[in-house]
Amino acid sequence: MKVLQSSRLYMLALLTFVILTAWWVKIQALGYWIEDEQYFFGIVYGPVMSGFGGVVGVLASRRWGGLKSVMGKSLFFLALGMFAQTWGQTVFSLYNLILRVEVPYPSLADVGYFGAIPLYIVGISFLAKAAGVRFGLKSAGSWFMAIAVPLGLLVVGYVLFLKNYTVDLVSPLTTFLDFGYPLGQALYVSIALMTFGMSRKFLGGVMRVKILAILLALVVQFFADYTFLYQSLNGLWVNGGFGDYLYLAAYFLMTLGLIGLFNSVSQIRNTAYGRA
């Protein structure tokens, strides 16, 4: 019954993603059929996909013992990260639909978008702890993951998106977010990569594919935020455009990972897992 329940969640997530993708493709190919359709797309795909993932994450956390277990804590904070994204997406769209103004940056939407970063970091750190990752950096591989990977991501992001960036001393919050977004995301991607590298030893490799989905979700999220930052700075952001689809893909991948972890507890019922 539990496996079947998980299969239904996969099918529901996939169906939701396919429908939203078809809507996005239609907008790109045929334009807007109704007034403000691009804004409606933004206010639908975010709460629906990320909200779905958040609910699955909370349910999965409860199945792993909630805040009493390391895995339960990991899933709970990843779910909160998804809900924070839901907040950001909703507020961003309401600026356009209700207030009828260009979304400022920073705005109340960044409370959710930026707030998701520490939540993801905490969540993926607990997942790393459950997988047996040690942060002592005693091996060359650990040093590579902890330093080279995030540094490489930052260099790639800078070359692709921010090479003409000018520091705005008049708006320190804007500058803080411009640098805080990529730095925070590079950190959680590097922790996720270390966790994936260790996952073959974690519970016999049962978690490997699920952790890979979460890793890919965080990488796509990294590039989605970099794309938004670049397009916003250069006046190129288009609601319902390529940037929005990157966010949709990130939420979908994270949802798949959380569904996988939702079901994994039944696969390893008799296997002990970390306790805080």
VEXDREN-2710 file (C-alpha; in Angstrom, 1 decimal):
% VEXDREN-2710
k/r/px/py/pz
1/MET/0.0/0.0/0.0
2/LYS/2.8/2.4/0.9
3/VAL/4.7/1.7/-2.3
4/LEU/1.5/2.2/-4.3
5/GLN/0.9/5.5/-2.4
6/SER/4.4/6.6/-3.4
7/SER/3.8/5.6/-7.0
8/ARG/0.7/7.7/-7.1
9/LEU/2.7/10.6/-5.8
10/TYR/5.2/10.2/-8.6
11/MET/2.4/10.0/-11.2
12/LEU/0.7/13.1/-9.7
13/ALA/4.0/15.0/-9.7
14/LEU/4.8/14.0/-13.3
15/LEU/1.3/14.8/-14.5
16/THR/1.5/18.2/-12.8
17/PHE/4.8/18.9/-14.4
18/VAL/3.7/17.8/-17.9
19/ILE/0.6/20.0/-17.8
20/LEU/2.5/23.0/-16.6
21/THR/5.2/22.4/-19.2
22/ALA/2.5/22.1/-21.9
23/TRP/1.1/25.5/-20.7
24/TRP/4.6/27.1/-20.8
25/VAL/5.3/25.7/-24.3
26/LYS/1.9/27.0/-25.5
27/ILE/2.8/30.5/-24.2
28/GLN/6.2/30.5/-25.9
29/ALA/4.8/29.2/-29.2
30/LEU/1.4/30.9/-29.5
31/GLY/1.6/33.8/-27.1
32/TYR/-0.9/34.9/-24.6
33/TRP/-4.6/34.0/-25.2
34/ILE/-5.9/35.8/-22.2
35/GLU/-5.0/39.0/-20.5
36/ASP/-2.1/38.6/-18.0
37/GLU/-1.8/34.9/-18.8
38/GLN/2.0/35.1/-18.2
39/TYR/1.3/36.3/-14.7
40/PHE/-1.3/33.6/-14.0
41/PHE/1.3/31.1/-15.1
42/GLY/3.7/32.5/-12.5
43/ILE/1.2/32.4/-9.7
44/VAL/0.1/28.8/-10.6
45/TYR/3.2/26.9/-11.3
46/GLY/5.1/28.1/-8.2
47/PRO/2.6/27.4/-5.5
48/VAL/1.3/24.2/-7.2
49/MET/4.7/22.5/-7.8
50/SER/6.7/23.8/-4.9
51/GLY/3.7/23.6/-2.5
52/PHE/3.2/20.0/-3.6
53/GLY/6.8/19.3/-2.8
54/GLY/6.6/21.0/0.5
55/VAL/3.6/18.9/1.6
56/VAL/5.3/15.7/0.5
57/GLY/8.4/16.8/2.5
58/VAL/6.4/17.3/5.7
59/LEU/4.7/14.0/5.3
60/ALA/8.0/12.2/4.6
61/SER/9.5/13.9/7.7
62/ARG/6.8/12.5/9.8
63/ARG/7.4/9.0/8.4
64/TRP/11.0/9.3/9.3
65/GLY/10.3/10.3/12.9
66/GLY/9.9/14.0/12.5
67/LEU/12.3/16.3/14.4
68/LYS/13.3/13.3/16.6
69/SER/15.5/11.9/13.8
70/VAL/18.3/13.3/11.6
71/MET/16.4/12.3/8.4
72/GLY/13.2/13.7/9.7
73/LYS/14.9/17.0/10.4
74/SER/16.5/17.0/6.9
75/LEU/13.1/16.5/5.2
76/PHE/11.4/19.0/7.4
77/PHE/13.8/21.8/6.5
78/LEU/13.9/20.9/2.8
79/ALA/10.1/21.1/2.9
80/LEU/10.3/24.6/4.6
81/GLY/12.6/25.6/1.8
82/MET/10.0/24.6/-0.7
83/PHE/7.3/26.6/1.2
84/ALA/9.6/29.6/1.2
85/GLN/9.8/29.3/-2.6
86/THR/6.0/29.2/-2.7
87/TRP/5.9/32.4/-0.7
88/GLY/8.4/34.1/-3.1
89/GLN/6.5/32.9/-6.2
90/THR/3.2/34.0/-4.9
91/VAL/4.3/37.5/-3.7
92/PHE/6.2/38.0/-7.0
93/SER/3.1/37.3/-9.1
94/LEU/0.8/39.4/-6.8
95/TYR/2.9/42.4/-7.5
96/ASN/2.0/42.1/-11.1
97/LEU/-1.6/40.9/-10.9
98/ILE/-2.9/42.9/-7.9
99/LEU/-0.6/45.9/-7.5
100/ARG/0.0/46.3/-11.2
101/VAL/3.6/47.4/-10.6
102/GLU/7.0/46.2/-11.7
103/VAL/8.3/44.0/-9.0
104/PRO/11.0/45.8/-7.0
105/TYR/14.3/44.2/-6.1
106/PRO/14.7/43.6/-3.3
107/SER/11.0/42.9/-2.4
108/LEU/8.9/40.9/0.0
109/ALA/9.3/38.0/-2.5
110/ASP/13.0/37.9/-1.6
111/VAL/12.0/37.0/2.0
112/GLY/10.9/33.7/0.6
113/TYR/13.5/33.3/-2.2
114/PHE/16.5/34.2/0.0
115/GLY/15.0/32.6/3.1
116/ALA/14.9/29.2/1.2
117/ILE/18.8/29.3/1.1
118/PRO/19.5/28.8/4.8
119/LEU/16.6/26.3/5.0
120/TYR/18.1/24.2/2.2
121/ILE/21.5/24.5/3.8
122/VAL/20.2/23.2/7.1
123/GLY/18.2/20.5/5.4
124/ILE/21.0/19.2/3.2
125/SER/23.4/19.3/6.1
126/PHE/21.2/17.0/8.1
127/LEU/20.9/14.7/5.1
128/ALA/24.7/14.7/4.9
129/LYS/24.9/13.8/8.6
130/ALA/22.5/11.0/8.0
131/ALA/24.6/9.8/5.1
132/GLY/27.8/9.8/7.3
133/VAL/29.5/12.8/5.7
134/ARG/32.1/14.2/7.9
135/PHE/33.0/17.9/7.6
136/GLY/36.5/17.6/9.0
137/LEU/37.9/17.9/5.5
138/LYS/40.6/15.3/6.2
139/SER/40.8/14.0/2.7
140/ALA/41.7/15.6/-0.6
141/GLY/38.3/14.7/-2.0
142/SER/36.6/16.6/0.9
143/TRP/38.7/19.6/0.2
144/PHE/37.8/19.5/-3.5
145/MET/34.1/19.2/-2.8
146/ALA/34.2/21.9/-0.1
147/ILE/36.3/24.5/-2.0
148/ALA/36.7/23.8/-5.7
149/VAL/33.1/22.9/-6.5
150/PRO/31.5/26.1/-5.0
151/LEU/34.3/28.2/-6.3
152/GLY/33.8/26.7/-9.8
153/LEU/30.1/27.4/-9.6
154/LEU/30.7/31.0/-8.6
155/VAL/33.2/31.5/-11.5
156/VAL/30.8/30.0/-14.0
157/GLY/28.0/32.1/-12.7
158/TYR/30.2/35.2/-12.8
159/VAL/31.4/34.6/-16.3
160/LEU/28.0/33.8/-17.7
161/PHE/25.9/36.4/-15.8
162/LEU/27.7/39.0/-13.7
163/LYS/30.9/39.9/-15.5
164/ASN/29.7/43.5/-16.0
165/TYR/28.3/43.8/-12.5
166/THR/28.7/47.1/-10.7
167/VAL/28.5/47.3/-6.9
168/ASP/25.6/49.5/-5.7
169/LEU/26.9/51.3/-2.6
170/VAL/23.6/53.3/-2.4
171/SER/21.6/50.1/-1.8
172/PRO/23.6/47.7/0.5
173/LEU/20.7/45.3/0.8
174/THR/20.7/44.8/-3.0
175/THR/24.4/44.2/-3.1
176/PHE/24.1/41.8/-0.1
177/LEU/21.5/39.8/-2.0
178/ASP/23.4/39.9/-5.3
179/PHE/26.3/38.2/-3.6
180/GLY/24.4/36.3/-0.9
181/TYR/22.3/34.3/-3.4
182/PRO/25.2/32.7/-5.3
183/LEU/27.4/32.2/-2.2
184/GLY/24.6/30.5/-0.2
185/GLN/23.6/28.3/-3.2
186/ALA/27.1/27.3/-3.9
187/LEU/27.4/26.2/-0.3
188/TYR/24.3/24.0/-0.4
189/VAL/25.3/22.5/-3.8
190/SER/28.7/21.5/-2.5
191/ILE/27.2/19.9/0.6
192/ALA/24.7/18.0/-1.6
193/LEU/27.5/16.9/-3.9
194/MET/29.4/15.5/-0.9
195/THR/26.3/13.8/0.3
196/PHE/25.7/12.2/-3.1
197/GLY/29.3/11.0/-3.1
198/MET/28.8/9.3/0.2
199/SER/25.3/7.9/-0.5
200/ARG/26.5/4.6/-1.9
201/LYS/27.6/3.7/1.6
202/PHE/24.4/5.0/3.1
203/LEU/21.8/2.3/3.8
204/GLY/23.3/0.1/1.0
205/GLY/22.9/2.8/-1.7
206/VAL/19.1/2.8/-1.3
207/MET/19.1/6.6/-1.1
208/ARG/21.4/7.4/-4.0
209/VAL/18.9/8.1/-6.7
210/LYS/16.8/10.2/-4.4
211/ILE/19.8/12.2/-3.3
212/LEU/20.7/12.7/-6.9
213/ALA/17.3/14.2/-7.6
214/ILE/17.8/16.7/-4.8
215/LEU/21.3/17.5/-5.9
216/LEU/20.0/18.2/-9.5
217/ALA/17.2/20.3/-8.1
218/LEU/19.6/22.5/-6.2
219/VAL/21.9/22.9/-9.2
220/VAL/19.0/23.9/-11.4
221/GLN/17.8/26.3/-8.6
222/PHE/21.3/27.8/-8.6
223/PHE/21.2/28.5/-12.3
224/ALA/17.5/29.7/-12.1
225/ASP/18.4/32.3/-9.5
226/TYR/21.5/33.4/-11.5
227/THR/19.4/33.7/-14.6
228/PHE/16.9/35.8/-12.7
229/LEU/19.6/38.0/-11.3
230/TYR/21.2/38.6/-14.7
231/GLN/17.9/39.2/-16.5
232/SER/16.7/41.6/-13.7
233/LEU/19.9/43.6/-13.7
234/ASN/19.7/44.0/-17.5
235/GLY/16.0/44.5/-17.9
236/LEU/15.5/41.2/-19.7
237/TRP/13.2/39.3/-17.3
238/VAL/10.0/38.1/-18.9
239/ASN/7.2/36.6/-16.8
240/GLY/6.4/33.1/-18.0
241/GLY/9.7/32.9/-19.9
242/PHE/12.8/30.7/-19.8
243/GLY/13.7/31.8/-16.2
244/ASP/10.3/30.7/-14.9
245/TYR/10.7/27.3/-16.5
246/LEU/14.0/26.8/-14.8
247/TYR/12.3/27.3/-11.5
248/LEU/9.5/24.9/-12.4
249/ALA/12.1/22.2/-13.3
250/ALA/14.0/22.8/-10.0
251/TYR/10.7/22.4/-8.0
252/PHE/9.8/19.3/-9.9
253/LEU/13.2/17.6/-9.3
254/MET/13.1/18.5/-5.6
255/THR/9.6/17.1/-5.4
256/LEU/10.8/13.8/-7.0
257/GLY/13.6/13.6/-4.5
258/LEU/11.2/14.2/-1.5
259/ILE/8.8/11.6/-2.9
260/GLY/11.6/9.1/-3.1
261/LEU/12.6/9.8/0.5
262/PHE/9.0/9.5/1.5
263/ASN/8.9/5.9/0.3
264/SER/12.4/4.9/1.4
265/VAL/11.6/4.5/5.0
266/SER/9.4/1.5/4.1
267/GLN/12.3/0.0/2.1
268/ILE/14.6/0.1/5.1
269/ARG/12.1/-0.3/8.0
270/ASN/14.5/-2.5/9.9
271/THR/17.6/-0.4/9.2
272/ALA/18.7/2.0/12.0
273/TYR/19.2/5.6/11.0
274/GLY/20.8/8.5/12.7
275/ARG/19.4/10.1/15.8
276/ALA/20.0/13.7/16.8
END
